[in-house]
Amino acid sequence: MKALIPCGGKGTRLRPLTFTTAKPLIPVANKPIVHFIIEQILEAGINDIGIIVAPETDQCFRATLGDGSRWGAKITYILQEKQTGLADTVNKARDFLGDSSFLMFLGDNLIQGRVKEIVADFQNSDTDAIIQFKKVKDPRQFGVAVLDQNQRVIKLVEKPQDPPTDLAVAGIYLFRPVIHQAVQEIKPSWRGELEITDAIQRLVDMNCRVEARELKGWWLDTGKKEDILEANRVILDDYAQFDILGEVDKESSITGRVELGTGSKVKNSIIRGPVRIGDNVTIINSFIGPYTTIGSGCMVENVSLQYSVVLDNCDLNNVDTIEDSLIGYNSKVYRQETRRKTLRLMVGDDSEITI
């Protein structure tokens, strides 16, 4: 069995950050989103992984993930010239997939558990496809499933204005090779894309067995700044530990689950977890509040920072309060004049902000 991770989207809702960083490579809790996905795929016993990439992000993925050997996996990169729908990613990956069944795991989704279980369920069944769904308050932005009493899919609708159910299709799909025939028999939607929901509906129309499994844990689509911050909060809540590898002076106070990386130093500061801080970070005269991650190589001085994600090599200086912010690589945020004001920022890579 193989795995396919579509990562070819442009991430327009996360611009300007995604002008220079592919969305699945943005760190959440100091780990790129796609790393969480790869780890779950490997846990499910799959180590042959295809990653769909766009021309402008191809080299970024290759440089970050390599050939997969660090995980004991084999990664194949598959180029998708234009974003033409998830069903088209299956087309583009046909040579890689061959006649294998496969797991498709969307590259910008974070899902809590059950991947191993749903893959095992699929492998031990004779079903042609399994989709995962989650009950949501507003299903109009998702593919929506209609099920019978046996959890078999009888209808799928993509982003309906009048949803027939509250069952949103989550970012995990399992397919037998018959999906390739279904993809060949569908037409582009009104968006000009080959929709995976249409391909699954075609399987249903072909009398194939398509089943659904409910996702009980959290499901996070990291499409916007607020989604990244929420993902950061949820992952820190679930996985942060107390692990101090750096230096903390006697004037500082650390409470809760705080991870401090190697070579990092905390001086005359307060840190309240859950917080994750990378390697070689210096924090001076600052307050680092809960649900914050700071990437490696950062300098934070005279700053109050909470509920935020700061990527590598940033310099934050003399800012009273930064909260609910996503700050890109190599950025500088500092104050020239003393003036109290809460900042809410979304800052792209290599930026400099003077206040």
Summary of the structure (lengths in Angstrom):
residues: 355
radius of gyration: 21.9
end to end distance: 53.5
largest distance: 69.4
contacts: 1268
relative contact order: 0.12
helix: 24%
strand: 34%
